[in-house]
């Protein structure tokens, strides 16, 4: 407890090694970290970031070098560690940020070692344990590698944060404040060396099981960690503080090449060496330290007083000072005693809780032992039954004796089970396994005995059968002997008859010899004739072979000629195919060039729609109607040429000519449509422009299909025709409609439009005056001045428009009166329908512009609109005025 209080304090200095060593020895003495955590819970960690930092450092050392049960004790206090890290993570304190990162590292360390108990918190295990832990399942290897990477990331993040703070403060490693930050990095270096080695081993193992592309993310992450770890080791090696405390390993210049399996042999495990350090001077271990400063301070004060004012008047003052100092010491000791009593009470409470938990565990072990007794009794009964079943044969008796020995061994193990509960489960499993083996051996023995008995019966049956067969064979042989004797008698009779017939045969033989000699003579004659025939046959065979040789030569020659002719024919056919293919390619290339040229023509025409220089160009709806009709007719020729080319791709002339005509007529339609829209009303102009743009896009889409061999056969002109018909329809709508309007109606429309325009202007003037009065009431200063200037300008503009409408009305009347002659007003309007329609359109535009200007001015004054709206409305009125003047001039 004293070492904990001296190691974890608010002084900005590193933890002394002797205090940390005593804390670690204490964990081994009590086989856990109960005392450490009982004291650590009472530390005011939220009050000091340095105190929290040194607590994390000591906890890291206890986890690494303390008793193995420390890990289980730390599991119970994970929430305390997490709360400390979260608290300091939200505060902008330099040590606080380091504490937040350090707590995340400690939580990761505790979780990893709790999940993988094969790895001790010190992380030092042989490669065989690593191989066993990883196993052969590639999913387990993959998951373990990811967890090691996360572990190493937390270690490297802590080191980077420490060095980042040191770089910003230009620190020197010999300063105590700097050493306070650097001290925990010794444990980080020890952890990183092992984690790096295990990561390399597992990465090579993964690359032997999985393809390289699957592990690209693992390789990228390892290379990033390798660079960070190498940079960390290099910075630490350059610091004088680490040189006397730890020997840092050197990493290779480049990371291992996991794509080459032989690179594993080149890997060298980084080894961290902690040199032996000289023992430090021991400090007194008094539980209650009485500082000498309390006695020396009055002495120093009295010396200063004597030097200044001379010696005291009497001894009474000195005694009073001593009494006061003793009272202070008593008060301090009382406070310390109260503190010790509170801590002792807390320790007693915790010990009682621990005793209760241990009693619960003892009770649970007692139940488990009782259960083990019952299981053992059952095993005894089963063994006795097996012993009775094994008494059938000698071999069964031997097996039974072995079973008795095993049962005795089981009983010996049972007595040991009473002492240690952990051995009970293993002994129980072993007894069950051996019991199964015994039953299996009994079954095998019984089967072997039955098999021996069955073999004996088969052998006895076979012996009896052999005996019966031997007797039957003896009887058959005796019968055969009798038959042979009878046959021998008959053979003797036949021999006598043969000798008798032989004498007769000798006489006949003499006669036959004479005949044989005659036959020999005849044979010689026949032999000579046969030899002659053979000579003739040989000569004929030679002639036949010669003829066959000639025939085979002629056949070979004919075969060679046929092959040559076939080769020439194949070559001719290949040439013809290549020429045909070349012709097709040339035709297709000609078509592609034509398509590209047509696309350029159409793109140029579509570009005219947005060209500002083309705004001055105009055209009439009648001319646009003729151009669109011609373009629509050219689609029929283009469709026929396309069908002809699809049927015979060797002739693209019809399609090329039709494409050229179609492109020019369509482009002409688009250009004239744009020019016609410049004189059309706004609504019709926008629709006509969109139709022309859509026509160009549809045509380009169709040409794009002609450029690809796969879509060439399915290209359709339906969308293009539909777009051209849309242009035709708009051209029809834009044509003068004097024939559709009666004379009376046209005159009335002119007068109505002029009257409505005058009314709109008067209404606009009235609304502006209302806004003027409202602005004067609701605003003042600069705001009122701006609003008045805006409304005055709008008023002046409305007056000018009103004067313009009046003048144009008078001009209209003068024109009508001077030009109608004997005709009426309606007849004059009907006769000059185009001028009339322009006048109507201009008057509508002027009235609409006035209305829009008033609405925009209203929104600007109310701060709901923009000044740009007023500018746009002014431009609209200027354009409408120009249109009205032009109509009047016409």
HELIX and SHEET records of a PDB file:
HELIX    1   1 UNK A    2  UNK A    7  1                                   6    
HELIX    2   2 UNK A   17  UNK A   30  1                                  14    
HELIX    3   3 UNK A   34  UNK A   40  1                                   7    
HELIX    4   4 UNK A   45  UNK A   47  5                                   3    
HELIX    5   5 UNK A   49  UNK A   65  1                                  17    
HELIX    6   6 UNK A   70  UNK A   76  1                                   7    
HELIX    7   7 UNK A   78  UNK A   89  1                                  12    
HELIX    8   8 UNK A   94  UNK A  115  1                                  22    
HELIX    9   9 UNK A  127  UNK A  134  1                                   8    
HELIX   10  10 UNK A  138  UNK A  169  1                                  32    
HELIX   11  11 UNK A  176  UNK A  182  1                                   7    
HELIX   12  12 UNK A  185  UNK A  207  1                                  23    
HELIX   13  13 UNK A  216  UNK A  238  1                                  23    
HELIX   14  14 UNK A  240  UNK A  243  1                                   4    
HELIX   15  15 UNK A  261  UNK A  266  5                                   6    
HELIX   16  16 UNK A  293  UNK A  309  1                                  17    
HELIX   17  17 UNK A  316  UNK A  389  1                                  74    
HELIX   18  18 UNK A  394  UNK A  417  1                                  24    
HELIX   19  19 UNK A  422  UNK A  608  1                                 187    
HELIX   20  20 UNK A  612  UNK A  616  5                                   5    
HELIX   21  21 UNK A  621  UNK A  647  1                                  27    
HELIX   22  22 UNK A  653  UNK A  677  1                                  25    
HELIX   23  23 UNK A  682  UNK A  706  1                                  25    
HELIX   24  24 UNK A  709  UNK A  712  1                                   4    
HELIX   25  25 UNK A  718  UNK A  734  1                                  17    
HELIX   26  26 UNK A  743  UNK A  778  1                                  36    
HELIX   27  27 UNK A  781  UNK A  819  1                                  39    
HELIX   28  28 UNK A  825  UNK A  831  1                                   7    
HELIX   29  29 UNK A  833  UNK A  861  1                                  29    
HELIX   30  30 UNK A  867  UNK A  889  1                                  23    
END                                                                             
